[in-house]
Amino acid sequence: EEREGDVAHSKAAQLQADFSGQFREILVSYHPAGLPNDPPGKASNLAWAFKALLRHLVIGQYELSNVVLTVADADSEFHSSYFNCLAQHFLETGDEIRYMRIWQSPVLHVKNYHRQPALVLVGTMFTSMQELAALADPNAVRFPYSSYSLSLALARRVGGWDAEWIAEDYHMGIKCFLLSLGRSTVVPVLVP
């Protein structure tokens, strides 16, 4: 975020150095502070980043139909096979369906469970179990949670992320479902 000043620039430079050569390119954008109806948080950062990415892709004349976006919390870690599995899901799904899918990885709240207060620990364990159960149940009504992926086409179809929602994951899932007239679905990518 721009409001972090030099710290934001240092973080961006460090991330670019750490991941150099692992991505086609790394785009850095600084979300300005004080925009109307744009409170600080993940949702507003996503809304800003989505618009910046879309401008970059259109100007660069990229093939937009092949772009898959992944949203993650700052402390998320993906299984080493997640992106390979995601690419396989995307490529093996027919055109009519792939642009209506949201792919969800399992979310396990165990990174710092040993430092959490007992009540928080119980809540996070139940949340993990509920999310895993929903991913495993083929009849469940699923919503994206925390870290998920979707096509650029679906994100564009629904107008991207809305800055004012704290639960941006559930909001995006509901928005995709409603604006696709119920055709959007959340599909598990079953690697931790």
LINSULHU-V773293 format. One record per residue. N is the residue number from 1. OMEGA is omega in radians with two decimals (NA if undefined). Layout:
# LINSULHU-V773293
<<N OMEGA> <N OMEGA>>
This chain:
# LINSULHU-V773293
<<1 -3.12> <2 -3.10> <3 3.08> <4 3.08> <5 -3.08> <6 3.13> <7 3.13> <8 3.14> <9 3.10> <10 3.11> <11 -3.13> <12 3.14> <13 3.14> <14 3.11> <15 3.10> <16 3.12> <17 -3.10> <18 -3.02> <19 3.11> <20 3.13> <21 -3.14> <22 3.12> <23 3.09> <24 3.03> <25 3.09> <26 -3.11> <27 3.11> <28 3.11> <29 -3.11> <30 -3.12> <31 -3.10> <32 3.10> <33 2.98> <34 3.08> <35 3.13> <36 3.13> <37 -3.04> <38 -3.12> <39 3.11> <40 3.10> <41 -3.08> <42 -3.09> <43 -3.13> <44 3.07> <45 3.10> <46 3.14> <47 3.13> <48 -3.09> <49 3.13> <50 3.13> <51 3.12> <52 3.12> <53 -3.13> <54 3.08> <55 -3.13> <56 -3.11> <57 3.14> <58 3.12> <59 -3.13> <60 3.12> <61 3.08> <62 3.05> <63 -2.99> <64 -3.10> <65 -3.14> <66 -3.05> <67 3.05> <68 -3.13> <69 3.04> <70 3.13> <71 -3.13> <72 2.99> <73 -3.08> <74 -3.10> <75 -3.14> <76 3.01> <77 -3.12> <78 3.03> <79 -3.09> <80 3.13> <81 -3.02> <82 -3.04> <83 3.02> <84 3.12> <85 3.11> <86 3.12> <87 3.12> <88 3.10> <89 -3.10> <90 -3.06> <91 -3.11> <92 -3.14> <93 -3.13> <94 -3.08> <95 -3.10> <96 -3.06> <97 -3.01> <98 -3.12> <99 3.05> <100 -3.06> <101 2.90> <102 -3.12> <103 -3.06> <104 3.02> <105 3.03> <106 3.10> <107 3.14> <108 -3.11> <109 -3.09> <110 -3.06> <111 -3.11> <112 -3.06> <113 -3.10> <114 3.12> <115 -3.09> <116 3.01> <117 -3.03> <118 -3.12> <119 3.11> <120 3.13> <121 3.13> <122 3.13> <123 -3.12> <124 3.09> <125 3.10> <126 3.08> <127 3.11> <128 -3.14> <129 3.14> <130 -3.14> <131 3.10> <132 3.13> <133 3.13> <134 3.12> <135 -3.10> <136 -3.07> <137 -3.12> <138 -3.13> <139 -3.08> <140 2.94> <141 -3.04> <142 3.01> <143 3.06> <144 -3.08> <145 2.99> <146 -3.06> <147 -3.03> <148 -3.12> <149 3.07> <150 -3.14> <151 3.03> <152 -3.13> <153 3.13> <154 3.12> <155 3.11> <156 -3.10> <157 -3.09> <158 3.09> <159 3.11> <160 -3.08> <161 3.09> <162 -2.99> <163 -2.96> <164 -3.09> <165 3.12> <166 3.14> <167 -3.04> <168 -3.12> <169 3.12> <170 -3.14> <171 3.14> <172 3.11> <173 3.13> <174 3.13> <175 3.11> <176 -3.13> <177 -3.08> <178 -3.08> <179 3.01> <180 -3.14> <181 3.05> <182 -3.09> <183 -3.14> <184 3.12> <185 3.06> <186 -3.06> <187 -3.14> <188 2.92> <189 -2.89> <190 2.87> <191 -3.05> <192 NA>>
